Amino acid sequence: MIRRIDLRGRADAALEYQSAVPRADFDVDAATHVVRPICDDVRDRGVAAITEYSRKFDGVEQDGVAVPASALHDALANLAPEIRAGLEESIRRLRATCEAELEPDVVTDVAPGAQVTHKMLPMQRVGLYVPGGLAPLVSSVIMNVVPAQVAGVTSIALSSSPQKDFDGLPHPTILAACALLGVDEVYAVGGAQAIAMFAHGAGPCRRVDMVTGPGNIYVVSAKRLLKGVVGIDSEAGPTEIAILADGTADPAFVAADLISQAEHDPLAAAVLVTASDQLASDVDAELDKQVSVTRHVERIRTSLSGKQSGIVMVDDLEQGLDVVNAYAAEHLEIQTVDASTWASRVVNAGAIFVGSYAPVSLGDYCAGSNHVLPTAGCACHSSGLSVRAFRKAVHIVDYTREALTEVADHVVTLAEAEDLPGHGAAVRVRFGAGDQS
């Protein structure tokens, strides 16, 4: 079901390790030709265009795109108590870690009377996207909303695909989570048209400053296309898990964790990196046993048999560590002896799960971490969604006359060095010498 990739006896550079463990085909640029006219149409025609795309892509008829308050109220009232309890605990834990991330202002006195303050300010308005395709990702409501709220964002809009089975509204569990979090501006819009609605504004939805949240290739393509018109968090592709494991790992645990991500999407990547032939064989056997009794057998088999998945054989954990650092997985599990020490040496991963009792699915729901993470190797330069994503830094410069006097000659000299005499004159004029020649 899952192929083997043998890297034993090779001491490849990181770049070669990257190519040795391929990812699924996910050509964002190729989707642009589909997405561009949709985004332009939403910009030009607004809600009229959106409802046409809802009819075409989602098979629903809409009179409007805003979800009524009554639907949010009813969804929460009808939410199963055990699901509500799970959502509330997930919210509590994520809120705790988000509050710990808040950065205080940093005030630096660079000289007497010369002060620079590094101040963090929240975005004023954000648009949060929650996928509703193969699975209603209610957890993504929490992962988007909670850090935005903790960051201090005052205007939050959320959108999710209209569902034919629910009278053209988003999935009721998604609506219930919005109500639970106090988000009352919710739209039944999916795909690229949702990103365009946020970026340009349409009907009742005012344009936002930033869009966050995962989605399919058309959502990702729209985010790339509209970046600059609106801020974005990342270009998240298909989900992926890598597991670095030795012979002490439980093959049933490893197999279950690979399956847990494979069930997201036929393009999801599931990668085991190990030096243990016995573990590799045992995981193979466990996959055969466990996949056959799962609910989404076809989806999982497609993922596990795809070129993006595999069991990577290495000489030892040192080589395995090099491989997972080169791969830069969205989710990385460490199931080894002394897992914490190996985890401390990881430099590229969206999130790291340490030991046999920290599966990725814990992070998807209730770990207190965020599950909106960089994919496709982007963990080498990007971070997961957090409070910081919803805040921006500004420097506040506060100088007295005496403090400016101390540095005035340096400013004038450097301005002349750049042939920008007006810059120097803006300082000199304050002391009665404004000649710009």
C-alpha positions in Angstrom: 0.0 0.0 0.0 2.8 2.4 0.9 6.1 2.5 -1.0 9.6 2.3 0.4 12.3 4.9 -0.2 15.7 3.7 0.7 18.2 6.4 1.5 20.6 4.1 3.4 24.3 4.6 2.5 23.6 8.1 1.1 24.8 11.3 2.7 22.9 13.7 0.5 22.7 17.4 1.0 19.5 18.8 2.3 18.4 19.8 -1.2 18.8 16.2 -2.4 16.9 14.9 0.6 14.1 17.3 -0.3 13.7 15.8 -3.8 14.1 12.2 -2.4 10.9 12.6 -0.5 8.5 14.1 -3.1 5.2 15.8 -2.4 1.9 15.6 -4.2 1.3 17.6 -7.3 -0.2 20.9 -6.2 0.4 23.5 -8.8 -1.0 26.7 -7.5 0.2 28.7 -10.5 -1.7 26.3 -12.8 -4.9 27.0 -11.0 -4.6 30.8 -11.5 -6.2 30.7 -14.9 -9.4 29.3 -13.3 -9.3 31.6 -10.3 -8.4 35.0 -11.8 -11.7 35.5 -13.7 -13.6 34.4 -10.6 -11.8 37.0 -8.4 -12.2 39.7 -11.0 -15.9 38.9 -11.4 -16.5 39.1 -7.6 -14.6 42.4 -7.6 -16.8 43.8 -10.4 -20.2 42.3 -9.7 -20.1 41.5 -6.0 -22.8 39.3 -4.5 -24.4 38.6 -7.9 -21.3 36.9 -9.1 -20.9 35.0 -5.8 -24.4 33.5 -5.9 -23.8 32.4 -9.5 -20.6 30.5 -8.4 -22.5 29.0 -5.5 -25.0 27.7 -7.9 -22.3 26.4 -10.2 -19.8 24.9 -7.7 -21.9 24.1 -4.7 -25.3 23.4 -6.3 -27.2 25.8 -4.0 -29.5 28.7 -4.7 -29.0 31.8 -2.6 -30.9 35.0 -2.1 -28.0 36.4 -0.1 -24.7 35.3 1.4 -24.9 36.5 5.0 -25.9 33.8 7.5 -28.8 35.1 9.6 -28.4 35.4 13.4 -31.2 33.0 13.9 -29.3 30.2 12.1 -26.3 30.8 14.4 -28.5 30.7 17.4 -30.3 27.6 16.3 -27.1 25.8 15.5 -25.7 26.3 18.9 -29.0 25.4 20.6 -29.1 22.1 18.7 -25.4 21.3 19.2 -24.8 17.9 20.9 -23.7 18.5 24.5 -20.6 16.3 24.1 -19.5 18.3 21.0 -20.0 21.6 22.8 -17.9 20.3 25.7 -15.1 19.3 23.3 -15.2 22.7 21.6 -15.2 24.6 24.9 -12.1 22.7 26.1 -10.4 23.2 22.8 -11.1 26.9 23.0 -10.0 27.1 26.6 -6.6 25.5 25.9 -5.9 27.5 22.8 -6.9 30.7 24.4 -4.4 30.0 27.2 -1.5 29.5 24.9 -2.5 32.5 22.8 -2.7 34.8 25.8 0.9 33.7 26.7 2.0 34.7 23.2 1.0 38.4 23.7 4.1 40.5 23.4 4.5 43.6 25.6 5.6 46.9 24.2 9.4 47.3 24.2 10.7 50.7 25.1 14.3 51.5 24.4 16.1 54.7 25.6 18.8 55.0 22.9 20.1 58.2 24.5 18.8 60.8 27.0 15.5 62.2 25.7 15.6 59.7 22.7 13.1 56.9 23.0 11.9 54.3 20.5 8.9 52.1 21.4 8.3 48.8 19.6 4.5 48.6 19.8 2.3 45.7 18.7 -1.1 46.7 17.2 -3.9 44.3 16.2 -5.3 44.2 12.7 -8.6 46.1 12.5 -10.6 43.7 10.4 -9.9 40.1 9.3 -11.6 37.5 7.1 -11.3 33.9 8.3 -11.9 31.0 5.9 -13.0 27.6 7.1 -13.1 24.7 4.6 -16.4 22.8 4.3 -15.6 20.3 1.5 -14.6 16.7 2.3 -15.1 17.4 6.0 -16.7 20.2 8.0 -13.6 21.5 9.8 -15.2 23.0 12.8 -11.8 22.9 14.6 -10.6 25.4 12.0 -13.2 27.9 13.3 -11.4 27.8 16.7 -7.9 27.8 15.3 -8.7 31.0 13.3 -11.0 32.9 15.6 -9.3 32.4 19.0 -5.8 34.0 18.1 -7.6 36.8 16.3 -9.7 37.6 19.4 -6.8 37.3 21.7 -4.7 39.6 19.4 -7.4 42.3 19.9 -9.0 42.2 16.4 -12.2 44.2 16.7 -13.9 43.1 13.4 -14.0 39.4 12.5 -15.8 38.0 9.5 -15.9 34.2 8.8 -16.9 32.4 5.6 -17.5 28.7 4.8 -18.9 26.9 1.9 -22.7 26.7 1.5 -24.0 23.2 1.9 -26.7 21.7 -0.3 -27.8 19.5 2.6 -28.3 22.4 4.9 -30.4 24.8 2.9 -27.4 26.6 1.4 -25.9 27.5 4.8 -22.5 26.3 6.1 -22.4 23.1 8.1 -24.4 23.6 11.4 -21.5 22.5 13.5 -19.4 25.3 12.0 -22.2 27.8 12.7 -22.5 26.5 16.2 -18.8 27.1 16.8 -19.1 30.6 15.5 -22.0 31.3 17.9 -20.0 29.8 20.8 -17.1 32.2 20.0 -19.3 35.2 19.6 -18.7 35.6 15.9 -21.9 36.9 14.3 -20.6 38.0 10.9 -20.7 34.8 9.0 -21.0 34.2 5.2 -22.1 31.2 3.2 -19.4 31.5 0.5 -16.7 29.0 -0.4 -13.7 28.7 -2.6 -11.9 31.5 -4.5 -15.0 33.6 -4.4 -14.8 33.8 -0.6 -11.3 35.1 -0.7 -12.2 37.6 -3.4 -15.2 38.7 -1.3 -12.9 39.4 1.7 -10.2 41.1 -0.4 -12.5 43.4 -2.4 -15.6 43.6 -0.3 -19.0 42.5 -1.6 -22.6 43.2 -0.5 -22.7 43.2 3.3 -19.1 42.1 3.6 -16.7 45.0 3.9 -13.2 44.4 2.7 -10.7 43.1 5.3 -7.1 43.8 6.0 -6.1 40.1 6.1 -7.4 36.7 5.2 -6.4 33.5 7.1 -7.3 29.8 6.9 -6.6 26.7 4.8 -8.4 25.6 1.7 -8.2 23.7 -1.5 -6.0 24.6 -4.4 -8.4 27.2 -5.7 -8.5 28.9 -2.3 -4.7 28.9 -2.1 -4.4 30.2 -5.7 -6.8 33.1 -4.9 -4.8 34.0 -1.8 -1.6 34.1 -3.9 -3.3 36.1 -6.6 -4.8 38.7 -4.1 -1.8 39.0 -1.9 -1.0 42.6 -1.9 -4.6 43.6 -2.2 -5.1 41.9 1.1 -2.7 40.3 3.6 -2.6 36.5 3.9 -1.3 34.1 6.5 0.1 31.4 4.2 -0.5 29.3 1.1 -1.4 26.0 2.8 -1.5 23.0 0.6 -2.5 19.4 1.3 -1.9 18.2 4.9 1.2 16.1 5.7 2.7 14.1 8.5 6.2 12.9 9.0 7.2 10.5 11.8 10.7 10.0 12.9 10.7 6.6 14.7 13.1 4.0 16.0 12.6 0.3 16.8 10.9 1.1 20.1 7.9 2.8 18.5 4.6 1.0 18.6 3.7 0.1 15.0 0.0 0.4 15.8 0.5 4.0 17.0 2.6 4.9 13.9 0.1 3.4 11.5 -2.9 5.0 13.1 -1.1 8.4 13.0 -0.3 8.1 9.3 -3.9 7.2 8.6 -5.2 10.1 10.6 -3.7 12.6 8.2 -4.3 10.4 5.1 -8.0 10.6 5.7 -8.0 14.4 5.1 -7.4 14.3 1.4 -6.3 11.9 -1.4 -3.3 14.3 -1.8 -2.3 14.2 1.9 1.2 13.0 2.6 2.1 10.4 5.2 5.8 9.7 5.7 7.6 7.4 8.1 11.4 7.9 8.5 13.1 5.0 10.3 16.2 2.9 10.5 14.3 -0.2 11.7 13.4 -2.8 9.1 11.2 -4.5 11.7 9.2 -1.4 12.4 8.8 -0.7 8.7 7.4 -4.2 8.1 5.2 -4.0 11.2 3.8 -0.7 10.2 3.0 -2.1 6.7 1.0 -4.9 8.3 -0.8 -2.5 10.7 -1.7 -0.2 7.7 -3.3 -3.2 5.9 -5.2 -4.1 9.0 -6.3 -0.6 10.1 -7.2 0.9 6.8 -9.6 -1.9 5.9 -11.8 -0.9 8.9 -11.7 2.8 8.5 -14.7 4.9 7.2 -12.8 6.6 4.3 -11.0 3.6 2.9 -10.7 4.9 -0.7 -9.5 8.3 0.3 -6.9 6.9 2.7 -5.6 4.2 0.2 -5.2 6.9 -2.4 -3.2 9.0 -0.1 -1.0 6.3 1.3 -0.3 4.8 -2.2 0.5 8.2 -3.7 4.0 9.4 -4.5 3.7 11.9 -1.7 3.7 9.1 0.9 6.2 6.5 1.9 8.4 4.7 4.4 11.9 6.2 4.2 14.7 3.9 5.3 17.8 5.5 6.8 21.0 4.3 8.3 20.3 5.8 11.8 18.4 8.5 13.6 21.1 11.1 12.7 20.4 10.6 9.0 16.7 10.5 9.8 16.9 13.8 11.5 18.6 15.3 8.4 15.8 13.9 6.3 13.0 15.3 8.4 14.7 18.7 8.6 15.1 18.8 4.9 11.5 17.7 4.4 10.2 20.4 6.8 6.8 18.7 7.5 3.7 20.5 8.5 3.3 17.9 11.3 6.4 16.0 12.7 6.1 13.3 15.3 9.1 12.0 17.2 8.5 8.4 18.4 12.0 7.4 19.7 13.9 6.7 22.8 14.7 10.1 24.3 12.2 11.8 22.0 12.6 15.2 23.7 16.3 15.4 22.9 15.7 14.5 19.2 12.8 17.0 19.0 15.1 19.7 20.4 17.3 19.3 17.3 14.6 19.8 14.8 14.9 23.1 12.9 12.2 22.7 10.3 8.6 21.7 11.1 5.2 23.4 11.4 4.6 21.7 14.8 6.5 19.0 16.6 4.8 16.2 18.6 7.0 14.6 21.1 6.7 10.9 22.2 4.1 8.2 21.8 1.3 10.0 23.5 1.3 13.3 21.5 -0.4 12.3 18.2 -1.1 14.9 15.5 -4.8 14.5 16.1 -4.3 15.9 19.6 -2.9 19.1 18.0 -5.8 19.2 15.6 -8.2 19.6 18.4 -7.2 20.0 22.0 -3.4 20.3 22.5 -3.6 24.1 22.9 -1.5 24.5 19.8 -2.7 25.8 16.4 -3.3 23.4 13.5 -3.1 26.0 10.8 0.5 25.3 9.8 2.9 25.7 6.9 2.9 22.9 4.3 4.9 21.9 1.2 8.3 22.5 2.9 7.4 26.1 3.9 8.1 25.3 7.6 11.8 26.2 6.8 10.7 29.9 6.6 7.2 30.2 7.8 5.3 29.7 11.1 1.8 28.4 12.0 -1.1 30.7 12.7 -0.8 32.5 16.0 -1.6 35.8 17.8 1.4 37.3 16.0 -0.3 36.7 12.6 -3.0 39.1 13.6 -0.8 41.9 15.0 1.6 44.2 13.3 4.6 46.1 14.8 5.1 49.9 14.7 8.0 52.0 16.0 7.0 55.1 17.9 9.9 57.6 17.8 9.9 60.2 20.6 12.9 62.7 20.7 13.4 65.9 22.6 15.1 68.9 21.0 18.3 68.1 22.9 18.2 64.5 21.7 17.9 65.6 18.1 20.7 68.1 18.5 23.0 65.2 19.6 22.5 63.3 16.4 21.6 66.1 13.9 25.1 66.3 12.3 25.0 62.5 11.6 21.6 62.8 9.9 22.8 65.6 7.7 26.0 63.9 6.8 24.2 60.6 5.9 21.6 62.5 3.9 24.3 64.2 1.9 26.0 60.8 1.3 22.8 59.6 -0.3 22.4 62.9 -2.3 19.1 63.6 -0.4 19.7 67.2 0.8 16.1 67.7 1.7 16.4 65.0 4.4 19.2 66.9 6.0 17.4 70.2 5.6 14.4 68.8 7.6 16.7 68.5 10.5 18.7 71.7 10.1 15.5 73.9 9.8 14.7 73.0 13.4 17.8 74.9 14.4 17.4 77.8 12.1 19.4 76.5 9.2 17.1 75.3 6.5 19.3 75.9 3.3 18.8 72.8 1.0 21.6 73.6 -1.4 
